[in-house]
Amino acid sequence: MEAWIGAQRLHLGAEAEVISGSWFGRPAILKKRKPRGWRHPDLDKHLTSKRMTNEIKLTIWLAEMGAPVPAIWDVDIEEGTIIMEQIDGKPLIEVLQSKQYDDKLLHNVGKAIRFFHRNAICHGDLSTNNILINSDGNAILIDLGLATREYELEGFGIDLHVLHEILRASHPNIENAMDEVLAGYVELDEEMGQAPEAPGGQPPSAKDVVKRLEQIMRRVRYHGG
Amino acid sequence: MREGWILGIESTAHTFSFGLVDADGKPRPSVSDTIRPTEGGIHPREAADHHVELSSQLLRKLLDDNSIKASDLAAVSFSQGPGMGACLRTGAAAARTIAEHLDIPLIGVNHCVAHIEIGREQCGCDDPILLYVSGGNTQVIARLDGRYRVLGETLDIGIGNMLDKFARKHGIPFPGGPVIEKKALEWVSKNPNPSLKGLELPYAVHGMDLAFSGLMSAANKLVSEGEPFEAVCWSIQEHAFAASIEVAERALAHTGKNEILLGGGVACNQRLRDMSEIMCNERGASSHCPPRMYCIDNGTMIARLGWLELISGRTTSLTHSGIDQEMRTDQTPISWP
């Protein structure tokens, strides 16, 4: 039996090409990072290997912490490929565009982000394409290439700022979208208590991160408010 | 409404510029002057004085160059924001005076949107992602739901500001970007296929947001540690431009659009243009860049956007003609195709 059988390209991202298929008969996706001709080869190699290693290491760490991340089944650093479990879910961007979702949706997105942050991980690329919504309405964060271990308030605040900007730009008709996300974000701490001690220390509380986000919003050049 | 020329006045920062479009919206080159401080950065007050002093002579030259009289003007548009307050006020004051004196409509427009619209006019692209890279601004902008919306931007300083500040620290007067480009080329011609080893700099991409101040500090450190200045200039470009192009590519992937439009003064840089071209070729998209005179700040783009607003029936009353230093790109409703 062939290990990987590719079926079709799902997405041509800026990071990688994502192909659906099967791995030993199980539904899988293959993520392939191609060399970028516009980037100096030294920089390109450095970024590609750093981002791949990050994605693998942090996915495994988050799985241990109980986050709903895809299982990683095969890795080829030289080829720049990762084969992982195919997660059942629809990108948030499509769910929001379909207008068919319940009012807990964005709360759940906030909770999923906070779960990462509680475990000292910044996602690094929180666009509405990188958040999947499963049939239970829960949010699963994918695409961890830009993820980092983080302990400083600023990093977590910037992580939220990226999503804030995208929600405002791509989904301007949804009122208070970010407020809903932040409500869920804070709610998770209320449910679970203080964030656990991570290897490098104690991640900041949800409330402090939200305060920092407000500062970042005021600080960026012309688009604070 | 009188048929005729639309005058555009640009004064958001260091450049004071008058430009024209005809009754069909066709652009004519601007007449501009840029303050070049002998030392330090741009002081808004000094820039404003510069603008006021040159105002009438620049306008005179524009009218003479195009063999038209003031009475041939049908409307006047000006940059209402965003920008430096003192500078914006000089352009707004000139525009109000001309509009009142000639009894023609006044149109206040958004500077960033003007960059997009002149780019679309010049390049014939339809629905691009704008990578807007200038001294004050670094933004990735897309038209979504009837507005131009900012998908990502710099979290600290503009890319052009980073280049100018780095240059200034090493004795190169404003504008530093073109000198850095020249030095980078010298490094490449002396060292074909140069390596980035030992010249690594921070690469700050956060989703579609960017940051440049860490890169600038690290570049200064490399120079102080004795790395050749040309090599550091080259490395700055390789890192900062790659990060910008990556963010532009993320915006393409996010929106499903397939055109990139470059704008702003830093878009004059050939290396940035080349990177954009390669990125677009690799993903089956197309890269567009207006001529250099329409990448930098110019009055013609203000005239062009004024014309679009005018044919959509929007003008600005005197009471609403106040400047807005923090005017947002998505404040302008886009009613034209």
HADDOCK unambig.tbl for C-alpha pairs under 7 A between the chains (distance, minus, plus):
assign (segid A and resid 12 and name CA) (segid B and resid 253 and name CA) 6.68 0.50 0.50
assign (segid A and resid 13 and name CA) (segid B and resid 250 and name CA) 6.87 0.50 0.50
assign (segid A and resid 13 and name CA) (segid B and resid 253 and name CA) 5.23 0.50 0.50
assign (segid A and resid 14 and name CA) (segid B and resid 246 and name CA) 6.84 0.50 0.50
assign (segid A and resid 14 and name CA) (segid B and resid 249 and name CA) 5.42 0.50 0.50
assign (segid A and resid 14 and name CA) (segid B and resid 250 and name CA) 4.95 0.50 0.50
assign (segid A and resid 14 and name CA) (segid B and resid 253 and name CA) 6.16 0.50 0.50
assign (segid A and resid 37 and name CA) (segid B and resid 278 and name CA) 6.54 0.50 0.50
assign (segid A and resid 38 and name CA) (segid B and resid 275 and name CA) 4.71 0.50 0.50
assign (segid A and resid 38 and name CA) (segid B and resid 278 and name CA) 5.50 0.50 0.50
assign (segid A and resid 38 and name CA) (segid B and resid 279 and name CA) 5.83 0.50 0.50
assign (segid A and resid 39 and name CA) (segid B and resid 242 and name CA) 5.79 0.50 0.50
assign (segid A and resid 40 and name CA) (segid B and resid 238 and name CA) 6.74 0.50 0.50
assign (segid A and resid 42 and name CA) (segid B and resid 195 and name CA) 6.96 0.50 0.50
assign (segid A and resid 42 and name CA) (segid B and resid 196 and name CA) 6.15 0.50 0.50
assign (segid A and resid 124 and name CA) (segid B and resid 206 and name CA) 5.47 0.50 0.50
assign (segid A and resid 124 and name CA) (segid B and resid 207 and name CA) 5.82 0.50 0.50
assign (segid A and resid 125 and name CA) (segid B and resid 206 and name CA) 6.12 0.50 0.50
assign (segid A and resid 125 and name CA) (segid B and resid 207 and name CA) 3.90 0.50 0.50
assign (segid A and resid 126 and name CA) (segid B and resid 207 and name CA) 6.44 0.50 0.50
assign (segid A and resid 129 and name CA) (segid B and resid 254 and name CA) 6.80 0.50 0.50
assign (segid A and resid 162 and name CA) (segid B and resid 207 and name CA) 6.13 0.50 0.50
assign (segid A and resid 162 and name CA) (segid B and resid 208 and name CA) 6.77 0.50 0.50
assign (segid A and resid 162 and name CA) (segid B and resid 209 and name CA) 6.57 0.50 0.50
assign (segid A and resid 165 and name CA) (segid B and resid 151 and name CA) 6.00 0.50 0.50
assign (segid A and resid 165 and name CA) (segid B and resid 152 and name CA) 6.74 0.50 0.50
assign (segid A and resid 166 and name CA) (segid B and resid 151 and name CA) 5.50 0.50 0.50
assign (segid A and resid 169 and name CA) (segid B and resid 149 and name CA) 5.12 0.50 0.50
assign (segid A and resid 169 and name CA) (segid B and resid 150 and name CA) 6.04 0.50 0.50
assign (segid A and resid 169 and name CA) (segid B and resid 151 and name CA) 5.79 0.50 0.50
assign (segid A and resid 170 and name CA) (segid B and resid 144 and name CA) 6.64 0.50 0.50
assign (segid A and resid 220 and name CA) (segid B and resid 155 and name CA) 5.29 0.50 0.50
assign (segid A and resid 220 and name CA) (segid B and resid 156 and name CA) 6.46 0.50 0.50
assign (segid A and resid 222 and name CA) (segid B and resid 326 and name CA) 5.28 0.50 0.50
assign (segid A and resid 222 and name CA) (segid B and resid 327 and name CA) 6.98 0.50 0.50
assign (segid A and resid 222 and name CA) (segid B and resid 328 and name CA) 6.24 0.50 0.50
assign (segid A and resid 223 and name CA) (segid B and resid 328 and name CA) 6.26 0.50 0.50
